[in-house]
Amino acid sequence: MRFGALIAPPLLALALAAPAAGAGADARVAALQVALRAQGVYAGDVDGLNGPNTAAAVRTFQARAKLTVDGVVGPATRKALGPLGRPGLGTRSLAVGRRGWDVASLQFRLALRGFPSGGFDGVFGPQTEAAVRRFQEWAGLVEDGRVGPATTLALAAPPASSPVTFAPPLFVPYTDGFGPRGARMHTGLDFPAPHGTPVLAARTGVVTVAESIAGYGSTVALKHELGASTLYAHLSAILVQPGEKVAAGQPLGRVGATGAATGPHLHFEVRVRGAAVDPLPAFR
């Protein structure tokens, strides 16, 4: 019996039990967390979840700003938060040069829908514009890099999910999942494993990338059906060539720590027409 067969069922059970990434997250709470981070009173993840750390940070800020310490983020607290405390998303058009609560909300919504723009900072710069353009193309909108009513409405739709299923690329427990990490978005799953461990194709597909990519290091990407693709990063060796058709379970490369990696692991992503989606629900 394959080693993977021994531990695949617990991984599948975990995938079935885990809530969708971003479930319960609120872009307004994420914008609040960005503003609180800028004030130096919040150091947690910008995850859009109004938990005890966020509530404590609000009270700390209110006390420091000499406001009523009630934990309620009303007009006075929003005003005291400065440029990142206002205005709400959808109240104005957004483009390069804008800064505020609405820009942070936009960045968070883009990230959860698979189009991260770097750090969540509430500043509409070139990276945010590029993410907006990618999302607009994906959503079939006019690709102008500006955020008006049509783009705002499209961002309110639920995130995409994979139309096909996958086997895990490594039969080991994963660590970091899909979702916010600090003030950035982690767009896949990390599988720590010994250096040189074979990395397996999660589904039959065609190799579209087999090269080094900035940040990702040595990377392989596969194209599957129905617009789905998978990405395998930080490899120590690549075992396939662009254009090659590979079968599910075929070795694509070996675990490494190339690119922006602090130790040997596989960074695995699933994308749907270019949008990064949570891989866990797609595991069979």
N, C-alpha and C positions, 0 to 999 in steps of 0.2 A: 504494500500500500504506500502511495506517495505520502511524504511528510506533510505536504499541504493539506491532504485530505483529513488529517488528524485535527487540524486547528481551523479549517475553513468554517465549520458550523458555528463556533462561538463568534467568529468575525461577522458572519451573516446575521446572527441573532442580534449582535450589537448594532448592525446597520438598520435592522428592522425596528429596533427599540429607540434608536437615537432620534431626537426631534430634528426637523429640518434646520439647517444653518440659518441663523437670523430669525428663527421663529420667536414671535413676541417682541422683536426689536422694533423700536420706534425711532425714525430719523430725527424727530425733535429732541428725543433724549440724547441721541448721538451728538447733535449740535450743541446741546447743553454741556455734554462731557468735553467737547472740543473747547468751548469757552472756559470751562473750569480748569482744564489743563493749561490754557494760556495764562490763567491767573495763578497757576502754581499750587492749586489746592486739590487736584485730582491726578492720580498717577496710574489709574486702572486702564483696562481696555476701553476703547471707544466702541462699545458693543450695542448701544441703543437700549440697554436694559436698565431700568430704574431700580437698582439694587441698593443695599445698605451703604456701599462705598460712595455711590453717587449722592445719596441723601446726606451722608455725613459731609461730603465736600460742599454741598449747597449751604448747609448750616455754618460750616467754617467760613465760607466766603461771606455769608450774610453778617456774621459777627465781625469779621474784619472790615466790612464796608459800613459798619454801624447801622445795619438794617434790622428790622424785626426778625429774630431768629425763629422762623416757623417752618423752614424746609419747603415752603411754597415758592415756586418760581413764577412770581407774578411780574407786573410791569416794572416795579421798583428794582427788583433783582435783575431783570433783563437789562434795564437801563444801566445799572451799575456794572454789568459785565462788559460794557463798552461796545466797540464795533462788532464784536462777535456775538453780542446778545440780541441783535435784531438785524433785519426783519425776518418774517416767516417766509418759507418757501412758497412761491407762487404769487407773491405780492409785487414782484417786479421782474423784468427781464434780466437774465444773467449772461454775462460775457466776460472776456478777459479784463482784469482790472477790478472786478467786483470783490468785495470782502464782506463776510457776515455770517449770521446764523443760517441763512438760506443757502449759502454756498457750502457750508459744512453738511447741511441736510442733503444737498445734491450729491456731494462726494460720497456720502454713506450709501445713498440709494444706488448710485452707479456701481459701487463696489459690490453690494449684495446681489446685483444683477449681472455680475461678471465683468464689469468694466472699471477696475480700480484706477485711480488717478494719482497714485503715490500716497503720501501721508494725508490724514484727515486734519486740515489746518484752517479751513474756512476761507482760503484764498484762491480765487479763480485765476490760475496761471496757465501756462502752456500745456502742462500735463492734464489738467482738468479739461481744457478745451479738446485735447486729443481724445480723451475718454468719452466726452460728449459726442464727438463726431463718430466714434466707433459705435456708440450706442444708437445714434440716429440712423446710421447705415443699417445696423442690425434690425431696428424697429421699422424700417421702411419710411423714415421721415426725411425731410429736407436736411441735408448734411451741411449745416452752416456753423456749427460750434457754438451757437447761442441757445439759451434755454428760455423758451416761451411757453405758452399754454399747452401746445401739442406735445412737446418733450416732457413737460412736467406731468401731464396726464399719462403718457406712456410709461413713465417711471413708477407710476402707482400700481401698475400691473404686477402680479406675482412673478418672482424670478423664474427663469426657465429651468427645466429638468431634463435629464438625459432621456432620449426616446428609445435607447437600447440598454441592455444590461452588460455588465462586465464581471470578469473574475478578478480577484485581487492580483496585482502585479508581483507581490511578495506575500508569502503566507506567514507573516509575522504581525504582531500588534502595531497599530499606528499610534503616533503621538499627536502632534499638532494637527488639528482638523481644519476644515474649510470655515473661514469666518474671520472676524476682527482679531488682530493680535497687536496689542499696544495701540498705536495711532495709525495702523496700516491694516490692509486686508491680506490674509493668507489664502491664496486661491486654490489650494489643493490639500492633499494629505501627505504627511511625512512618515516614512517607514524606516526607522533605524535598523541597520543590519550590518554585519561585518563587511569590511572592505573586500570587494571581489565577488560578493554574492550575486548569482545570476538574477537579472531582472526580466520578468516574463511579460509577453504581450497579453494585455487584458482581454483582447478580442481579435479576431481575424481582421486584418486591415492592410493598408498600403503605406509604406514609409514615405513621409513627406519631408521630414527633417532628420538629419543625422550629422550634427556638427556642434561646435561650441557656440553658445549664446550668452551674451552678457548677463551676469547674475545667475543664470541657470547652469552655467558650465556645460560640460558635454551632455548633449540632449538628443533624444529621439522623439519624434512625434509620428503618430499613425492617424490616417484618415479611415473612418468607418462609414457605415451607411447612415442615411437620414440626417446628415449634417453633423454627426458626432465625431469627435477626435479625442485622442489621449496624448499626454505628454509625460515623458520620463526624464527627470533632470538630475544633475550632480553626478553623472556616471563617471566611473574611472576608465571604462572602455566601452566603445560602441561596436556592436557585432553585426550591424545591418547596413544597407546602402539605400539612398533615396530611390524610390520607384520599385523597391522590392516588395512583393506580397508576402506577408507573414501570417502564420496560423496562431490561433489562441494558444498560449502557453509556450510559444517559441521564445528562446532567449534573445533579447534585444541588446543587452549590454550588461555591465557589471556595476554594482553599487560602489560609489566613491564619494568624494567631498569636493568636487570641482565647482567653480563658481563661488557664489556667496553662501558657503556652507561651513559650519563650525565643526562638523564631524561626519563620518560616513552615514549616509542615509539616502533613500530615494524620495524625491519630491514628485508626486503623481497628480496630474490634473486631468479633468474631463471638461471638454468644451463643446458647446452646441452652437454651430455657425459662428464660432469665435468668442462666444460668451462663456466665461468660466462658471461651472455649476458644481454643486456639492456632489462628490463622487459616491458618498456612502449609500444613498438611496438606490443607486444603480447597481450595487454589488449583488450578485446572485449567489 
